[in-house]
Amino acid sequence: MVIGSQSSQLLDISSEVPQEQRKVYAQALNSRENNIQYRVEHLITCDLNSKDMVTVDHCINKLKLLDAKGKIWGQDMILQLNPTAFKMVDIETKDDLEHFPIEDIQDCQAILNSCIYNSVLAITIKHRTKKNASVYLFQCEEVSADLIQTDVDNMVRGKKEEQGNHDMLRFVVHKNIKNQQ
């Protein structure tokens, strides 16, 4: 009897361990889904204006011109995105090189096989404090630019949906308060 009782206790304990491990694993997966990062090479940043630099295509043409002149010095870095921020992080020091609220991302495009850089990610950022947007161009070798674009778009869309939900909640609360007065 004692042996049977001990073995059932062991089974109970052993069944709890995998359940706890699954819980920790699921939390880690959810955390990773909300925090994405990719190793990329920053090529150039173009400030959009109303004259000669208006679109991402203009930035790609500038990249081709500068590359033809040997004036592109890429910088390896990590792109990090989470539900609130977009960061460019130095690979060696782990210092933030650039940091923006996720809402500042206006556009994200993958440009594949258009020049010597075969997998370019173009991220357009509109800083709240600046008049014009900037386009950051990255060469993506480890993971294709179109796959990174999907993650960026999903992160930005998720933030916009979350903001829309907050706005709707504020509207409903405000309306209810007004009706109660």
N, C-alpha and C positions, 0 to 999 in steps of 0.2 A: 504494500500500500504506500509506504513512504517513497519507494522508488517511483511509482506511478505519479504520485503527487509532485515529486521533484521534476520529473520529465515534463509534466504539463505546465509547471511554472517556467521551465526553460523554453518551452514552445511559446508561451505568452510573451516572455521577454524578447525572444528572437523575432517574433512577428512585429513587435513594437519598433525594433531597431530599423528594419527596412522601411517602415512607414515614416519614421522620423527622417531617415536619409532621403526618401522620396520628397518629403516636404522641403527639406533644405535644398535639394536639387531643383525643385520647381521654383523656389524663391530665387535661386541663382539664375535660372533661365529667364525669369521675368525681369530680373535686374539687368541682365545682358540685353534683353530686347529694348529696354528703356535707355541703355547707354551703349551706343555703337561707336566703334573706332576703326579707322583704316589708315594704313601707312600709304602716304602719297608723296609726290614731289611737287612742291609749289613752283610754278614756272614764272608767271607774272601776275600783277594786279593792274587792271585798267580802270581808271575813273571815267564813268560815262558822263558825257556832256552833250550839249545840243549842237555841236559842230561836227567834228570828224569821228568821234567815238560815241556811237549811239546804241549799238547792238552787240550781242555776243559774237556775231560774225565779224564785226569790226575788230574785236579783241583777238579772235583767231587769226585774222589777217596780220595784225600787229605782231602776234607770236611768230608767225611764219617769217615775217620781215626781220625781226630781231634774231631769230634762229639762223637765218641765211647770213647774217652779219656776224654770227658767233657771239651774240650778246645775251644769251640766255644762260643764267647760272641758277640751276634748280636747287632747291633746298628740301631735303628729305624731312618729313614731319609726320605727325599723327593728326588726322582729323578726328575730333571727338564731338559727338552729338548726344544730347540727352533732352528730355522734354522741355528744358528751360534755356539751354545754351548751346552755342556752336563755338568750338574752340579749335585753334591750331596750336599744337604742342610740339616743342622741340624734342626730338627723339632722344638725345643724349642727356640733357639737363632736366627734361620733363617740365620746363617752364612754359607758361602760356605765352605764345607769341602774339596771338590775336584772340579776342573773346567777344562774342556778340550774343544778345538775346536771340532765341530761336525765331522770334517774330520778325527780326530784321532780314531774314532770308526771303527775298522776293521771288527768286527763280532758281531752278537747278536744271542743268542740261548736260547730257552726255554727248560728246562729239567724238565719233569713232572713225578711225581711218581717214582723217582729213589732211594729215600731214605726217611728218616724221614721228610726231607724238600721236600714237594710234588709239589712245584711250584717255581723252581729256574730259575732265569734269569742270564745268563752269558754274560757279555759285555766285549769284548776284545778291549783294548785301546793300540794303538801304539803311544807313545809320540815321538815327533820329536827329543827330546834331549836324549832319551834313546835308547840303543841298542836293547833291547828286549821288547816285548809286555807284558801287564799285563791283567789278567782276573779278573774281579770283579764279585763276586757271591752274588746274592740277593735272599732272600725268599720273594715271592709276595703272600700276603694273601688277600688283599682287591680286587685286580684285578689280574687275572691269568697271569702268566709269558708269555704265548703264545700271549695274547692280547697286553701286553706291547711290546713284541718283534715286533709285527706288526707295532705299532706306531714308534718304534725306527728305524726299517728298512725303513719305509716310509719317515721319517725325513732325514735319511742318503741318501736315494735314491734321494730325492728331492734336497738335497744340491749338490750331484754329477751331477744331470741333470742341475742344475743351473750353476755349474762350467763348464760343457760341453758347455752350451749355451754361457757363457762368453768367453770361449776359441775359439769357432767358430766365435763369433763376432770379437774378436781380429784378428783372421786369415783373415777374410773377409776385415776388415779395413786395415790391413797391406798389403794385396794383392792389394786393391784399391789404396793405397798410392803408392805402387811400380809401378803399371800400369800407374799412372799419371806422374811419373818421366821420 
